[in-house]
């Protein structure tokens, strides 16, 4: 009975999401109401005009994201040697970004029944994405890189000491060691990354509240063995290098980057944590000319990646809603029974 109930909920949820994606759902126009999302904000903004939300419009000081050649070269070498690297020295306040407000808004969304990925309805998260173009360009070796139409957000729960294993929730933890892609599909012939995964904690993360874990490339014998049957399923590898796993504790706003073929996973939140982990993620890739968009990409993402010019012009509400909707469709393994589409939540007196 439970399986049938969950399958029914999943089908109903997918129908709702497809309607939003197509723009023909009755709820579509309701969810374009900026005041609806402003009511759920924990300090984030939605400008009346999307162009007013960009880095240029707010006069952001982007000097901390401009590539320093020495540091960029060091990070690139770390990325190539170990499969991951991180950047901590970004002045997010100068970009008009407060990660504590992002975290609080994610909590508000979750409390109201909305998956935390809907934090991408707000301006500040798009300024983060816009600023990342300068950070990622030296690592992917392309000044004309693009942002994949694939984002997500996680907001873990603080479990009670007596609670059993929690059920999966949308925006909850995914604790299985995995690769996002085969090596052959995320590298150039020269062995450079053609796509990079980005993960940013919105609160301080540590081994108690759910930090990320990775397997360094030098300890991953199958890192570039795309044809090996265990390459896409590292959690089934009897020789999984448990002793060499590395946690990635970090301050809020730290930008972690890894190859899509780097084994990684998020850990759960302990009942002894001060606060649960909240984080956002996205991916940057080479432009179309260097990494052609395949039919499978079209089927998965539903549109071409975002260019820097698109973000600099501002992303409007319909596109933000479509992106969040598509994210839930792409992460369908976490389809929830969540109340975000309930009439009582959409008829809130704003």
Buried (B, 14 or more C-beta within 10 A) or exposed (E): EEEEEBEEBBEEBBEBBEBBBEEEBEBBEEBBEBEBBBEBBBBBBBBEEBEEBBBEBBEBEBEBBEBEEEEBEEBBEBBBEBBBBBBEEBBBEBBBBBBBBBBBBBBBBBEBBBBBBBBBBBBBBBBBBBBBBBBBBBBBBBEBBBBBBBBBBBBBBBBEEEEEEBEBBBBBBBBEBBBBBBBEBBBEEEEBBBBBBBBBBBBBBBEBBBBBBBBBBEBBEBBBBBEBEBBBBBEEBEEBBEEEBEEBBBEBBBBBBBBBBBBBBBBBBBEEBEBBBBBBBBBBBBBEEBBEBEEEBEEBBBBBBBBBEBBBEBBEBEBBBBBBBBBBBBBEEBBBBBEBBEEEBBEEEE
